[in-house]
Amino acid sequence: MQPYFFPYIGYWQLINSVDVFVVYDNIEFTKNSWIRRNRILLEGRDKLFTLPLKKDSDYLDVRERYLAENFPEKREKIISQINNAYSKAPQFYNVFSLIKECVELNQNNLFEYIYYSIIRVMKYLNIETEIIISSNININHSLQGKHKVMEICKFLGSDVYINPIGGVNLYDKSEFASKEIQLKFLQTEEFEYEQFGNPFVPNLSIIDVMMFNNKIAVKDLLDKYRMI
């Protein structure tokens, strides 16, 4: 999977459900993806926050992109937004320091910056899945899409590959089966939790989940999915 900045709970369900999670660093950065942005709850509505990037070629890999030079100023705005949004949330004092630590990380490489937050959230949630960075895998990295996925599975000796439900439009089970790999898709079940007594806003950043739910409750939510 691509690295995402504080992604929604489905991403963490995927990490938690597998033995090995491969995070792409040598994949082309997608401008309109969720790699550098996500949504929090602010005044009862979803609010987008975005990491500003240094202007560069649109064809560079994630590991070749860098945060904007003025990010030290911009990140204070992100921290302030999160503080304003969740200062009265039940788990604020347990979670805000973690979020602040990740946002204030002194690192301007986009991949390394996001990767740090992934590892820190995993530690907070006691997820012990092995994480491998894709460029460290000895395969032909000129491969693209499903061919690269299958080659990674082959190299790691995996006979099961799990992708989020959105992958049903990208990958075909019979093609993976021809390589002796069982393809499964993870679909997050619908659930709700209390958000200041307002109508529930789903699929927000894991920040929202952690702010309103203690660790035990979040662990329960990590199991609310089905495999297709």
C-alpha positions in Angstrom: 0.0 0.0 0.0 1.0 3.6 -0.4 1.8 5.5 2.7 -1.0 7.7 4.0 -0.9 10.5 6.6 -3.1 9.5 9.5 -5.5 7.4 7.3 -8.9 6.1 8.1 -9.4 3.0 10.1 -9.6 0.7 7.1 -5.9 1.2 6.6 -5.1 0.1 10.1 -7.5 -2.9 9.8 -5.5 -4.0 6.9 -2.2 -3.6 8.7 -3.6 -5.4 11.7 -5.0 -8.3 9.7 -1.9 -9.4 7.9 1.5 -11.0 8.8 3.5 -8.6 6.7 2.6 -5.1 5.4 4.6 -3.7 2.5 4.5 0.1 2.3 5.5 1.6 -1.0 8.2 4.3 -1.0 9.2 3.8 -4.7 5.8 4.4 -6.2 4.8 7.5 -8.2 3.3 10.2 -6.0 -0.3 10.8 -6.9 -1.3 14.4 -6.5 -5.0 13.9 -5.6 -4.5 10.8 -3.4 -4.8 10.7 0.4 -1.0 10.3 0.7 -0.6 13.8 2.2 -4.1 14.7 3.4 -7.0 13.5 5.5 -10.1 14.7 7.3 -10.9 15.5 10.9 -14.1 16.5 12.6 -14.4 20.3 13.2 -17.6 21.9 14.5 -19.7 18.8 13.5 -18.4 18.7 9.9 -15.4 17.1 8.1 -12.4 19.4 7.7 -9.5 18.6 5.3 -5.9 19.0 6.4 -3.0 18.8 3.9 0.7 18.6 4.0 2.2 21.3 1.7 4.8 20.0 -0.7 7.8 21.5 -2.4 7.1 22.2 -6.1 8.6 19.4 -8.2 7.9 17.0 -11.0 4.6 15.2 -10.9 6.4 12.0 -11.9 8.6 11.5 -8.9 8.2 8.7 -6.4 6.9 9.3 -2.9 10.4 9.0 -1.5 11.6 11.7 -3.9 9.1 14.3 -2.7 9.7 16.8 0.0 7.6 19.0 2.3 7.5 22.7 1.5 10.1 25.0 3.0 7.4 26.9 4.8 6.0 23.7 6.4 7.4 24.6 9.9 4.9 27.5 9.8 2.1 25.5 8.2 2.3 22.6 10.7 1.4 24.9 13.5 -1.9 25.5 11.8 -2.5 21.8 11.5 -1.7 21.3 15.2 -4.0 24.2 16.1 -6.9 22.8 14.0 -6.5 19.4 15.7 -6.4 21.0 19.1 -9.5 23.1 18.4 -11.3 20.2 17.0 -10.7 17.7 19.8 -9.7 19.5 23.0 -12.9 18.3 24.6 -12.8 14.8 23.2 -12.6 12.0 25.9 -9.2 10.7 24.8 -7.6 14.1 24.0 -4.9 14.0 26.7 -3.9 10.4 25.7 -3.7 11.1 22.0 -2.9 14.7 21.3 0.8 14.4 22.4 1.2 11.5 19.9 -0.3 13.5 17.1 1.7 16.6 17.9 4.9 14.6 18.0 4.2 13.2 14.5 3.3 16.6 13.0 6.3 18.3 14.5 8.7 15.7 13.3 11.9 17.3 12.1 12.0 15.6 8.7 11.3 17.1 5.3 11.3 13.9 3.2 7.6 13.1 2.5 7.9 9.3 2.8 10.0 9.3 6.0 7.7 11.9 7.5 4.6 9.8 6.9 6.3 6.5 7.7 7.2 7.8 11.1 3.5 8.5 11.9 2.5 5.0 10.7 5.0 3.4 13.0 4.0 5.6 16.0 0.3 4.9 15.6 0.9 1.2 15.3 2.9 1.3 18.6 0.0 3.2 20.3 -2.5 0.6 19.1 -0.2 -2.3 19.9 -0.2 -3.5 16.3 2.9 -5.8 15.9 2.7 -6.6 12.2 6.0 -6.7 10.4 6.5 -3.6 8.1 8.7 -3.8 5.0 9.6 -0.8 2.8 9.1 -1.8 -0.8 12.5 -0.5 -2.1 14.2 -2.9 0.3 12.7 -5.9 -1.5 15.0 -7.4 -4.1 12.7 -7.5 -7.2 12.5 -5.8 -10.5 11.1 -2.4 -9.5 10.3 -1.3 -13.0 7.3 -3.6 -12.7 4.0 -1.7 -12.3 0.5 -2.4 -10.7 -0.6 -6.0 -10.3 2.7 -7.3 -11.7 4.7 -5.6 -9.0 2.3 -6.8 -6.3 2.5 -10.4 -7.5 6.3 -10.2 -7.7 6.5 -8.9 -4.2 4.3 -11.7 -2.9 6.4 -14.3 -4.7 9.6 -12.9 -3.2 8.2 -12.8 0.3 6.8 -16.4 -0.1 3.2 -15.2 0.4 0.3 -17.3 -0.8 -2.4 -14.7 0.3 -2.6 -11.1 -0.7 -5.1 -8.8 0.9 -6.1 -5.4 -0.6 -8.7 -2.9 0.5 -12.2 -3.3 -1.1 -11.4 -0.6 -3.7 -9.0 -3.0 -5.3 -11.9 -5.1 -6.8 -11.7 -2.8 -9.8 -7.9 -3.2 -10.1 -7.2 -6.8 -9.4 -8.6 -10.1 -10.7 -8.6 -13.2 -8.4 -8.0 -15.6 -11.3 -4.8 -13.8 -12.3 -3.5 -14.0 -8.8 -4.6 -17.7 -8.6 -2.5 -18.4 -11.7 0.5 -17.4 -9.6 -0.7 -19.5 -6.7 -1.7 -16.4 -4.7 -5.1 -16.1 -3.1 -6.5 -12.6 -3.5 -8.8 -11.2 -0.8 -10.4 -7.9 -0.3 -11.0 -6.2 3.1 -14.2 -4.3 3.5 -14.7 -2.2 6.6 -18.1 -2.8 8.3 -20.3 0.2 9.1 -20.1 1.4 12.7 -20.6 4.5 14.7 -19.3 6.0 17.9 -20.1 9.2 19.8 -18.9 12.4 18.3 -19.9 15.2 20.7 -23.6 14.2 20.3 -23.7 15.2 16.7 -24.7 13.1 13.7 -21.9 10.6 13.0 -19.4 11.5 10.3 -17.8 8.3 9.0 -14.4 7.5 7.4 -12.4 10.3 9.1 -8.7 10.1 10.0 -7.6 7.6 12.6 -7.1 10.8 14.7 -10.9 11.0 15.1 -11.2 7.3 16.0 -8.5 7.6 18.7 -9.8 10.9 20.1 -13.3 9.4 20.8 -12.3 5.8 21.7 -10.0 4.3 24.2 -7.4 1.7 23.1 -9.7 -1.2 23.9 -12.5 0.2 21.9 -10.2 1.0 19.0 -8.9 -2.6 19.0 -12.5 -3.8 18.8 -13.1 -1.5 15.8 -10.0 -2.9 14.1 -11.9 -6.2 13.9 -15.0 -4.7 12.3 -14.4 -5.9 8.7 -15.1 -8.8 6.4 -13.0 -10.5 3.8 -14.4 -11.0 0.4 
